[in-house]
Amino acid sequence: MANQRNRRAKHLVLFDLDGVLLDSRENMRRSWQKVCEEFGTKVSFEQYFNEIGRPFSAIMERLGLSERGGEIEATFRVASMDNFDVLKFYPHVPETLRQLEAAGLKMGIVTSKDQLRTNAILAMLPVTFSCVHAPDGKMRGKPAPDHLLMAMAQTGVDPIDTLYVGDMAADFEAAQRAGIDYAHAEWGYGRAPAGDCWKLSGMRDLLELIPAGKKREAS
């Protein structure tokens, strides 16, 4: 359940994608296996998986694979698209997003997944996001706050009125650096941070924000 850290009504809820809305672990495992087969890398899936949340190029650098990082990323993306059938949304994701949208809350995506795959995944959800941010080669990726700051600028919402929902250390750090509240998805891939944050046991915990949204619409 979300804690009582900051009960100020939120106007904008930003979501990470993998590990928050989307269970993509098996897709990533199969894609990394394809990388290992093609490039002969000895880096295990667990080593790769521990770094997710950052842009792919940053992961390659941290794993010592940056020399062929571009080729590896291309192979990984193709394999990921080939295995789209194993992707699945976490329980209650579509209906919770619909209710948040109906409550008048703006929603956005800030992810380290590339734009092409992100768009394909979001097309399967029954809501419209006010902004979608994926690595673009212009702004720094998480844990830098650039995409979170741009999302707020685009939607015209202040940091105090914004919440970021993530599941990795890079998400928490990005939220801190952007000056916004952070909600940790406990069903995701990373451990909850030691710092002060909301802790969510399931997507429906976010519905605590709906009464505030309805009140805001009526005012």
N, C-alpha and C positions, 0 to 999 in steps of 0.2 A: 504494500500500500504506500502511496506517496506520503512523505512526512509533512510536517507543517512549517517547513522552512520559510517560505514566502507565499502568503496567501493572496497577494495582489493579483487582480485579474490579469490574465495574459491576453494579448491581442494577436500574438504570432507564436506558433509552435513549429519549430524546425526539427526535422528528423534526419538521422543517419539512415542508411538503407539496410546494408547487410548486418545481421545480428540484431536489428531493431524491428523493422517491418518484414524483412525477408530472411528466411532460413536458407542460406546458400552454401552451407559448409560442404555438403556432398558434391555440389557443383564445383566448388573450388578444389576439393580433393581430386576429383577426376581431371580437372584442368591442369593441376600441378603435376599429376602423374604423367600427363601427356608431355609436359615440359621436360620432366626427368627423362622420359624415353627419347625425346628428340635431341636433347642437349647433353645428356649424360651427366647431369648435375647430381651431386650427392647430398644436396641440401634437402632435408626431409620436409614433408608437408607440415609437420608440427612447427618446424622452424619458420617456414613461410607464414603459417597461420598466426603465429604469435605477433607478427608484424602488421597484420591487416588493420585498416583504419587510416593508414598513410597512403599517399599516392604510390602507384606501382613503381615508378622510377626511384622513389625514396626507399621502398622495400628492397629493390634490387641492389641499391648502394649499401644498405645495411647488411645484406646477405653476401656481399662481395661478388655480385653478379652483374654489376653495372656495365662491364665491357660489352656484354651481349644483351643488355637489358631491353633494348628495343625489339630485338628478335624474339626474346622470351615473352615479352608482353603481347606481341602479335599472335604467337602460338597459343598463349593462355586465353586470349579473347576469343579466338576461333573455337577452341575446345569448349569454352564456357557457353557460347551460343549453341554449339552442337548438343550440349547437355542441359538445355533450358527446361526439359521435361522434369528434372529432379528438383527444380526450384519450387518453393512453397512459401506462402505467407504464414506468419505465426498466427495462432488462434486469436480470433476477434479483431484482426487488423482491419479488414474492409468496413465492417459495421461501425467500429469505433471511429474511424476516419470520417465516415458519413455523418455521425452524430456531432463530431467536433466541427465539421463544416456547417451543419445545420444550426449550430449554436452561434455562428458568426465569427468563429476564429479563423484567421488566416493561417495557412499551412505552407511549409516549404520543405525542400530536400537539400541537404548538404552532405554529399557523399564523396568518397574517393574512387568510386566506380566510374568508368568512362561514360561519356554522354550517350553513346549509342545504346549500350546495354541498359543504362538507367532509363532511357526513354521507353525501351521495349517493355521493361518491367512495370513502369508506372502506368503504361497504357492498359494494364490488367486491373487497375484499381478504379473504383467507381467515384472518384473525387477529382477535383481540379486543384492543383497546387499553384500558389501565387508566385512561386519562384522555384527553380531547380538549378542547383549548383553542383557541377562535377569538374574535375581537373580540366583546365583550359590552356595551360602553359603560360598564362599571364599573371595569375595570382598564385601565391604560395598555397600549398595544400595543408591540411591538418597535420600537426597540431597548431600551425599558424592560424590566426583568426580571420584571415582575409575574406573567405567565402561567407562566413557568418556575418561579418560587418557589411558586405555587399548585399546580402539577403535582406538585412534590416533597412539599408538605404533604399533598395528597390521597392520595398513594401511600405516604407514610411513609418516604421515602428521603432520606438526607442529600446535600448537594451533592457531597461527595467521591466518592460512589458513583453519580453521575449523569453522563451524557454527552448532549450536544445535537448533533444532526447537522443542519447547515444549509448554505446556499450563498451567502448575501449578507452584506454588511458589518453589516446590522442584526442578523443572527443571531449573529454573532461578538460584537458589543457586548453583546447581551442575555445571552449565556452568561457573558461576563466579569463583568458586573454582578450576575449571579446566583451567581457563585463556582463555576461548574461547568466541566468540561472540554468543549472544542468540537472536533467533527470536521467538516472541510470537504469537501463533496461536489464533487470536481473536475469532475464531469460536469454540474454545475448552471449557474446563470446568472451568478454573480459570481466574481471573482478570489479566490484564497486570501489570507487576511489575512497581514500581515507578522508578527503576533504568534504566539506559541507555540500550536500546535494539532495535532491529528491531521490527516492528509491522506489522503483515501480516493480511490483511482482507480476503484473500482467498489463496488457494494453488497456483494459477497461479502467485501470486506476486513473487514466487521464480524463475520464469522464467527470472527475471532480471539478474540472475546469468549466464544464458546461453551464452550471447555474450562473457563474460569473459572466459567461459569454451572453446568456440570455438577458441578464440584467443590464449589461452594457448596451444591447440592442434597444432596450426599452427606454433608456435614459435619453 
